[in-house]
């Protein structure tokens, strides 16, 4: 099969397209024919050598969408459409940057859809992260308000779509005034230009602050995001688009406003129940939701895809279709 192999950390050019043996599944594993996979900053971090886990050489890719070819344990029938994500994919086991992938059966979520593969390939990790941030991190309830910091990222756009489906008032940020239309097209009620002082903008709209917030930019914006939330509200630290992950000097009494809760979310396939995935895909199919696909690539374009992801020019979710 054709696969992208990373022998060690490096630039996008370190991603090499090779012919390798098709992996064989053992009992408890499933062989999936990959039809599409999404691009994630987690893979960029791994390629750069910034990841905290993983080994080389490795086929990267923390997610994939495709069709079951073989399941020795009988967990899924051949031909079943599935999405795979996390569980060590692309780090400790070979991942989705290939024509086939073998993953533990528990890392697969089955679905049925006639949507094109470029749309389906964008969904797994993006939806899992957005859904988990709302359901596990913020625990948002219909009628509440939500701030998405880093709204033009693929997860940020997915949060806007899910927020609308769940009856939330969504405020979302972008650093570029020209991208406010992109936010509004995905259901954002209030598109804010991030000047570093979003809390002030939020409180002009909602004087008491939002009920919850999802931080996707990183710790450099977290302090201001915390000040955007009402007492009793929750901030979920979910992403690090700025690549700043840690706070050198964290003084809780200064950072945390009275009564505002700070949590974090980094989930797995188990956090995306099959009914949630199927419900989202059905909503996309009938026009109630949309998948924020930015650019679509071929496997041969993987180096350029990583260049675009690194430059932040994808404009949504980057997807590779096989």
C-alpha positions as CSV (number, residue, x, y, z in Angstrom):
1,X,0.0,0.0,0.0
2,X,1.0,3.7,-0.3
3,X,1.7,5.4,3.0
4,X,3.4,8.5,4.3
5,X,6.3,7.6,6.6
6,X,8.2,9.9,9.0
7,X,11.6,8.6,9.9
8,X,12.3,11.3,12.4
9,X,11.4,14.9,13.3
10,X,11.8,17.4,10.6
11,X,10.3,19.9,8.1
12,X,7.3,19.0,5.9
13,X,9.8,17.5,3.5
14,X,10.5,14.8,6.1
15,X,7.1,13.3,5.2
16,X,8.0,10.6,2.6
17,X,5.5,8.8,0.4
18,X,6.5,5.0,0.2
19,X,5.2,1.6,-0.6
20,X,4.9,-0.6,2.5
21,X,3.2,-3.9,3.4
22,X,-0.5,-3.8,4.2
23,X,-0.8,-4.4,7.9
24,X,-2.5,-7.5,9.2
25,X,-5.1,-7.3,12.0
26,X,-5.0,-9.5,15.1
27,X,-8.1,-10.5,17.1
28,X,-9.5,-7.3,18.7
29,X,-8.2,-5.2,15.8
30,X,-9.8,-4.1,12.5
31,X,-8.3,-3.4,9.1
32,X,-9.8,-0.3,7.6
33,X,-9.4,0.9,4.0
34,X,-8.8,4.6,4.4
35,X,-10.9,6.8,2.1
36,X,-10.0,10.1,3.7
37,X,-8.2,11.6,6.7
38,X,-8.1,15.0,8.3
39,X,-5.0,17.1,9.1
40,X,-4.4,18.1,12.7
41,X,-1.9,20.3,14.5
42,X,-1.1,17.3,16.7
43,X,0.5,15.8,13.6
44,X,2.4,18.9,13.0
45,X,3.7,18.8,16.6
46,X,4.7,15.2,16.1
47,X,6.5,15.9,12.9
48,X,8.4,18.8,14.5
49,X,9.5,16.5,17.4
50,X,7.4,18.5,19.9
51,X,5.1,15.7,20.9
52,X,5.4,14.2,24.4
53,X,4.8,10.6,23.1
54,X,5.5,8.5,20.0
55,X,8.3,6.8,18.2
56,X,9.9,6.7,14.8
57,X,9.8,5.5,12.1
58,X,6.0,6.0,12.0
59,X,3.1,6.5,9.7
60,X,1.5,9.7,11.2
61,X,-2.2,10.5,11.5
62,X,-4.5,10.5,14.5
63,X,-7.7,9.9,12.6
64,X,-9.1,8.3,9.4
65,X,-12.5,7.7,7.8
66,X,-13.0,4.6,5.7
67,X,-14.6,1.1,5.3
68,X,-13.9,-2.1,7.3
69,X,-12.1,-4.7,5.2
70,X,-11.3,-7.3,7.9
71,X,-12.2,-7.8,11.6
72,X,-10.9,-11.2,12.9
73,X,-12.9,-10.8,16.1
74,X,-16.1,-10.1,14.3
75,X,-16.7,-6.8,16.0
76,X,-17.7,-5.1,12.7
77,X,-18.8,-6.5,9.4
78,X,-16.8,-5.9,6.2
79,X,-18.1,-2.9,4.3
80,X,-19.1,-1.0,7.5
81,X,-18.3,2.7,7.3
82,X,-16.2,3.8,10.3
83,X,-14.2,6.7,11.7
84,X,-11.1,6.0,13.7
85,X,-9.3,8.4,16.0
86,X,-6.8,8.7,18.8
87,X,-5.8,5.7,20.9
88,X,-2.1,6.1,20.0
89,X,-2.7,6.4,16.2
90,X,0.2,8.1,14.5
91,X,2.2,8.0,17.7
92,X,2.7,4.6,19.2
93,X,0.9,2.7,16.4
94,X,0.8,3.6,12.7
95,X,-1.9,6.1,11.8
96,X,-4.2,7.3,9.1
97,X,-1.7,8.7,6.5
98,X,-2.0,5.5,4.4
99,X,-4.3,3.5,2.2
100,X,-5.0,1.0,5.0
101,X,-4.8,1.3,8.8
102,X,-5.1,-1.3,11.6
103,X,-6.6,0.0,14.8
104,X,-8.2,-1.5,18.0
105,X,-11.9,-2.1,17.5
106,X,-12.6,0.2,20.4
107,X,-11.2,3.1,18.5
108,X,-13.8,2.9,15.7
109,X,-17.1,4.6,15.5
110,X,-19.5,3.2,12.9
111,X,-21.8,5.3,10.8
112,X,-23.9,5.3,7.6
113,X,-23.8,8.2,5.2
114,X,-23.9,9.2,1.6
115,X,-21.9,12.3,2.2
116,X,-18.7,12.6,0.1
117,X,-15.5,11.4,1.6
118,X,-13.9,14.8,1.6
119,X,-16.6,15.9,4.0
120,X,-16.6,12.7,6.1
121,X,-12.8,12.8,6.3
122,X,-13.0,16.1,8.1
123,X,-15.3,15.0,10.8
124,X,-13.7,12.4,13.3
125,X,-11.2,14.3,15.5
126,X,-12.9,17.7,14.8
127,X,-16.3,16.6,16.0
128,X,-14.9,14.5,18.9
129,X,-13.0,17.5,20.2
130,X,-15.9,20.0,19.7
131,X,-18.5,17.7,21.2
132,X,-16.2,16.7,24.1
133,X,-15.4,20.4,24.8
134,X,-19.1,21.1,25.1
135,X,-20.4,18.0,26.8
136,X,-17.4,17.2,29.1
137,X,-15.5,20.4,29.4
138,X,-18.1,23.2,29.5
139,X,-21.2,21.1,30.1
140,X,-23.2,23.5,28.1
141,X,-27.0,23.6,28.3
142,X,-29.5,24.9,25.7
143,X,-30.2,28.6,26.1
144,X,-26.7,29.3,27.5
145,X,-24.0,31.4,25.9
146,X,-20.6,30.2,24.7
147,X,-17.3,32.0,23.8
148,X,-15.0,30.2,21.3
149,X,-11.5,31.6,21.5
150,X,-9.8,30.7,18.2
151,X,-13.0,30.5,16.2
152,X,-11.7,30.1,12.7
153,X,-9.8,26.9,13.4
154,X,-11.6,23.7,12.3
155,X,-12.6,22.9,15.9
156,X,-13.7,26.5,16.5
157,X,-16.0,26.3,13.4
158,X,-17.3,22.9,14.5
159,X,-18.1,24.4,17.9
160,X,-20.1,27.1,16.3
161,X,-22.1,24.5,14.3
162,X,-22.7,22.3,17.4
163,X,-23.5,25.4,19.5
164,X,-26.2,26.4,17.0
165,X,-27.6,22.8,16.9
166,X,-27.7,22.8,20.8
167,X,-29.5,26.2,21.0
168,X,-26.5,28.2,22.4
169,X,-25.7,31.8,21.8
170,X,-22.2,31.7,20.3
171,X,-19.6,34.4,20.5
172,X,-16.4,33.5,18.5
173,X,-13.1,35.2,17.8
174,X,-10.9,35.8,14.9
175,X,-7.7,38.0,14.6
176,X,-8.7,39.1,11.1
177,X,-11.8,41.3,10.4
178,X,-12.0,39.8,7.0
179,X,-12.8,36.4,8.5
180,X,-15.8,37.5,10.5
181,X,-18.0,36.4,7.6
182,X,-16.6,32.9,7.9
183,X,-17.7,32.8,11.5
184,X,-21.1,34.1,10.7
185,X,-21.6,31.6,7.9
186,X,-21.1,28.8,10.5
187,X,-23.8,30.1,12.8
188,X,-21.8,32.5,15.1
189,X,-24.1,35.1,16.7
190,X,-21.4,37.6,17.6
191,X,-18.1,37.5,15.6
192,X,-15.4,39.3,17.6
193,X,-12.1,40.6,16.3
194,X,-9.5,39.4,18.9
195,X,-7.4,42.4,19.9
196,X,-6.2,40.7,23.1
197,X,-9.0,42.2,25.2
198,X,-12.0,40.0,24.3
199,X,-13.3,40.1,27.8
200,X,-14.2,43.7,27.4
201,X,-16.0,43.0,24.1
202,X,-17.9,40.1,25.6
203,X,-19.2,42.1,28.5
204,X,-20.4,44.9,26.2
205,X,-22.7,42.2,24.8
206,X,-23.3,40.2,28.0
207,X,-22.5,42.3,31.1
208,X,-22.3,39.3,33.4
209,X,-20.1,37.4,31.1
210,X,-20.7,34.2,29.1
211,X,-21.8,30.9,30.7
212,X,-18.9,29.0,29.2
213,X,-15.8,29.3,27.0
214,X,-13.6,27.0,25.0
215,X,-9.9,28.1,24.8
216,X,-8.3,27.0,21.6
217,X,-5.5,29.6,21.2
218,X,-3.4,28.7,24.2
219,X,-2.2,30.0,27.6
220,X,-1.3,33.4,26.2
221,X,-5.0,34.2,25.8
222,X,-6.3,32.1,28.7
223,X,-6.2,34.8,31.3
224,X,-8.4,37.2,29.2
225,X,-10.8,34.3,28.4
226,X,-11.2,33.5,32.1
227,X,-12.3,37.1,32.6
228,X,-15.0,36.7,29.9
229,X,-16.9,34.2,32.0
230,X,-19.6,34.8,34.6
231,X,-19.2,33.5,38.2
232,X,-20.2,29.8,38.1
233,X,-19.2,29.5,34.5
234,X,-16.6,27.2,33.0
235,X,-13.6,27.6,30.7
236,X,-12.4,24.4,28.9
237,X,-8.8,24.6,27.9
238,X,-8.9,22.5,24.7
239,X,-6.4,23.8,22.2
240,X,-3.0,25.4,21.7
241,X,-3.0,27.0,18.3
242,X,-0.3,29.4,19.5
243,X,1.9,26.4,20.5
244,X,2.1,27.8,24.0
245,X,1.1,25.0,26.3
246,X,2.3,25.9,29.8
247,X,2.2,28.9,32.2
248,X,5.6,29.7,33.7
249,X,4.2,31.3,36.8
250,X,0.6,30.4,37.6
251,X,-0.9,32.3,40.5
252,X,-4.5,31.0,40.9
253,X,-5.7,33.9,43.1
254,X,-4.7,36.3,40.3
255,X,-5.6,34.2,37.2
256,X,-8.9,32.8,38.3
257,X,-11.8,35.3,38.8
258,X,-14.0,34.5,41.8
259,X,-16.3,31.5,41.0
260,X,-15.0,30.9,37.5
261,X,-14.1,27.2,36.9
262,X,-11.1,26.1,34.7
263,X,-11.0,22.6,33.3
264,X,-9.4,20.9,30.3
265,X,-10.5,18.5,27.6
266,X,-8.5,16.0,25.5
267,X,-10.6,13.0,24.6
268,X,-10.7,9.8,22.7
269,X,-13.1,7.8,20.5
270,X,-15.1,6.8,23.5
271,X,-16.1,10.5,23.9
272,X,-17.9,10.4,20.5
273,X,-20.9,8.1,20.8
274,X,-22.1,6.6,17.6
275,X,-25.6,8.3,17.9
276,X,-23.9,11.7,18.3
277,X,-21.8,11.1,15.1
278,X,-24.8,9.8,13.2
279,X,-27.0,12.7,14.3
280,X,-24.4,15.2,13.2
281,X,-23.9,13.6,9.8
282,X,-27.7,13.5,9.3
283,X,-27.9,17.2,10.2
284,X,-25.2,17.9,7.6
285,X,-27.0,15.8,5.0
286,X,-30.3,17.7,5.5
287,X,-28.7,21.1,5.6
288,X,-29.1,21.9,9.4
289,X,-25.3,21.8,9.9
290,X,-22.2,22.1,7.8
291,X,-18.6,20.7,7.9
292,X,-16.0,23.4,7.7
293,X,-13.7,21.9,5.0
294,X,-10.9,24.2,4.2
295,X,-8.8,22.5,1.5
296,X,-8.8,19.0,0.0
297,X,-5.5,17.3,-0.9
298,X,-4.3,14.0,-2.5
299,X,-1.8,11.8,-0.7
300,X,0.9,13.0,-3.0
301,X,0.2,16.5,-1.7
302,X,1.1,15.8,1.9
303,X,4.2,18.0,2.0
304,X,2.2,21.0,0.7
305,X,-0.6,20.2,3.1
306,X,1.7,20.4,6.0
307,X,3.2,23.6,4.7
308,X,-0.3,25.1,4.5
309,X,-1.2,23.9,8.0
310,X,2.0,25.3,9.4
311,X,1.3,28.7,7.6
312,X,-2.4,28.7,8.8
313,X,-3.7,29.1,5.3
314,X,-6.1,26.1,5.1
315,X,-9.2,28.2,6.2
316,X,-11.0,25.3,8.0
317,X,-10.2,21.6,8.1
318,X,-7.6,20.2,5.7
319,X,-8.6,16.8,4.3
320,X,-6.7,14.3,2.3
321,X,-8.8,12.1,0.0
322,X,-7.5,8.8,-1.3
